[in-house]
Amino acid sequence: MQIFINGEKLGLENSISVEKLLLSREHDIAQVAVELNGKIIRRASLSETLLNDGDVLEVVTLVGGG
Amino acid sequence: MTLQIGNTVLRNRLIIGSGKYKSLDDASKCIEESQAEMITVAIRRTPQSKAGEKTLWDIIPQDMHILPNTAGCYTVDDCIRTAMLARELLGDQRGRFIKVEVIGDEKTLYPDVQGTIDATAALVKEGFICMPYISNDPIACMRLIDVGAHAVMPLASPIGSGLGIANPYQMQTVIEVIREHCIKQSRELPIIIDAGVGVASDASIAMEMGVDGVLVNTAIACAHDAPRMARAIRLATEGGREAYLAGRIDKKLYASASSPVQGRFTSSPTQ
């Protein structure tokens, strides 16, 4: 299956949770907010939210800005 | 000497930005030198992290208020979306503030006034403490107050321009109209100059005019010695506030001697 994470295609062998994907990419769960197909996934639900083929993920954080 | 935004009290009237610093270390020193209690941040896609690499999260003190912006949003929907993500990111308590920005044009980065008003109205209903970035237009500021903004942040000149208060007469009008509007509504609401400060004196002049605070990013971050400029602008903000409270003298066209004429033992000027 294939998903999109921050605008980039990513192939996955099987459906895993959003949390597992983020941890595999070394993201600190406490320092990101996640949108799946345009809807915010609360931090507490990341472990139980499974990814499906074609899902679009946005993973955002704080950066410098004025 | 405090600045109140919603129920939050800041002891320092300078709000600092976190963008454009030469290094994280520089940004950290500027936070310290500015003594600011609130810092703006942007919300962006998380970069692929490198283990052990320091990020902005590591240098923002735990007790510092974070003011996420919606910079780069050109529609009301994107602004609201960004605000909701910021709140999810920071949690309901620390993520209660939002610097509402709906940009109208890439070249000037002037706000889309109607979009800013609509986004502010929606975000106030969502429970955010809304601090919109807006044109130095008294009517736009009044409309923001009407929809429940918790502060108004008129621009002094374009973002990052360093032009200072480009139109001081207009700014004076904005301040007076907002004050009168607030009195009619029995509200108190801070006016914070956002965008355009280039150097310490700009902050001081704004404060002397009676605004409640200044938000500064580029002038500090891009100064040759950024931490020193952070200190300079902090002192100028404080100095300007003191001067405003002290009350300036009226301007006169001609001289008025500081030393008495009476008791003078030297001759008068020859006619």
Boltz contact constraints between the chains, C-beta under 6 A:
constraints:
  - contact:
      token1: [A, 6]
      token2: [B, 45]
      max_distance: 6.0
  - contact:
      token1: [A, 26]
      token2: [B, 49]
      max_distance: 6.0
  - contact:
      token1: [A, 31]
      token2: [B, 57]
      max_distance: 6.0
  - contact:
      token1: [A, 32]
      token2: [B, 46]
      max_distance: 6.0
  - contact:
      token1: [A, 33]
      token2: [B, 85]
      max_distance: 6.0
  - contact:
      token1: [A, 33]
      token2: [B, 88]
      max_distance: 6.0
  - contact:
      token1: [A, 33]
      token2: [B, 89]
      max_distance: 6.0
  - contact:
      token1: [A, 40]
      token2: [B, 84]
      max_distance: 6.0
  - contact:
      token1: [A, 40]
      token2: [B, 88]
      max_distance: 6.0
  - contact:
      token1: [A, 59]
      token2: [B, 46]
      max_distance: 6.0
  - contact:
      token1: [A, 60]
      token2: [B, 43]
      max_distance: 6.0
  - contact:
      token1: [A, 60]
      token2: [B, 45]
      max_distance: 6.0
  - contact:
      token1: [A, 60]
      token2: [B, 85]
      max_distance: 6.0
  - contact:
      token1: [A, 61]
      token2: [B, 46]
      max_distance: 6.0
  - contact:
      token1: [A, 62]
      token2: [B, 41]
      max_distance: 6.0
  - contact:
      token1: [A, 62]
      token2: [B, 56]
      max_distance: 6.0
  - contact:
      token1: [A, 63]
      token2: [B, 42]
      max_distance: 6.0
  - contact:
      token1: [A, 63]
      token2: [B, 44]
      max_distance: 6.0
  - contact:
      token1: [A, 64]
      token2: [B, 18]
      max_distance: 6.0
  - contact:
      token1: [A, 64]
      token2: [B, 19]
      max_distance: 6.0
  - contact:
      token1: [A, 64]
      token2: [B, 56]
      max_distance: 6.0
  - contact:
      token1: [A, 65]
      token2: [B, 19]
      max_distance: 6.0
  - contact:
      token1: [A, 65]
      token2: [B, 41]
      max_distance: 6.0
  - contact:
      token1: [A, 65]
      token2: [B, 42]
      max_distance: 6.0
  - contact:
      token1: [A, 65]
      token2: [B, 69]
      max_distance: 6.0
  - contact:
      token1: [A, 65]
      token2: [B, 71]
      max_distance: 6.0
  - contact:
      token1: [A, 66]
      token2: [B, 17]
      max_distance: 6.0
  - contact:
      token1: [A, 66]
      token2: [B, 19]
      max_distance: 6.0
  - contact:
      token1: [A, 66]
      token2: [B, 40]
      max_distance: 6.0
  - contact:
      token1: [A, 66]
      token2: [B, 217]
      max_distance: 6.0
